[in-house]
Amino acid sequence: MQYGITIVAVIVINMLICAVVAQNRLETRKQRTELLLRLGAEKKQVIQIFMIEAVRESIWCLLTAPVILLIQYLIYKNKI
């Protein structure tokens, strides 16, 4: 029982940390993102750049990777 609760807590904390990292990544690269969009890059291409990093970071835990990738994609899609 305790192991199950601990595993769930670790997964939830991992997802929250990944969401915060995605938010911070967007804010630190805001100028670069705006420049790419003004130069004619499509929103889809900019999101793809961010998602490549998200895939690399989510590989360490394959069980939560799909959920983490979905969370980060939604954050990028809504903020860019």
N, C-alpha and C positions, 0 to 999 in steps of 0.2 A: 504494500500500500504506500509506504513512504517513498519507495523508488519511483512509483508511478507519478506521485505528486511532484517529486523532484524533477522528473523528466519533463512533465508538462510545464513546470515553472521555467525550466531552462529553455524550452522551445518558445514560450511566450516572450521571455526576456530577449532571446535572440531575435525574434521578429521585431520587437520594439526597437532594439538597437539598430537593426538594419534600416528601419524606417527613419530613424533619426539621422543615420549616416547618409541616406538618400537625400533628405532635406538639406543637410549641411553641404553635401556635394553640389546641389543645385545653387545654393546661395553663394558658395565660393567661386563657382564658375558662371555666375549670372552674366557678367559682361561678355565672356566668350560665347555663351549661348545666344545672347542677343545679337552679337556680331554675325554669327553664323546664319541666323534667321534673316538679318537684314541683307546679307550677301546673297541670299537666294536659296539657302538650304531649306529643305522641307522639314517640317516638324518631325516627321517619321524618321528622317535620317539622324536628327539630333537625338531623338529618343534611343535610336539604335546604338549610338556611341555610348550613351550612359548604360544601356543594358548589357553591353559587352563587359563592362566592369562589374556589373551586378552578377553576371553569370560566373565570372572568375571568383568573386567573393562568396557566392553561395555554394560552391562545390564542396567546401569542407564538411558540410552536413547534408548528405544526399536526401535524408528523410524530409527535411524542411525546405529544401531548395525550390520546389515548385511554388510553395506558398510565399517564400521570400521574394522570388522573382515576380510573382503576381503583385505583391504589395509594392515593390519598387517600380514596376511598370505603371501601376495606377498613380503613384506619386508623380512620376515623371510626366505622364500623359496629362495630368491635371495642372501641373505647375509650369510646363513649357508652353 
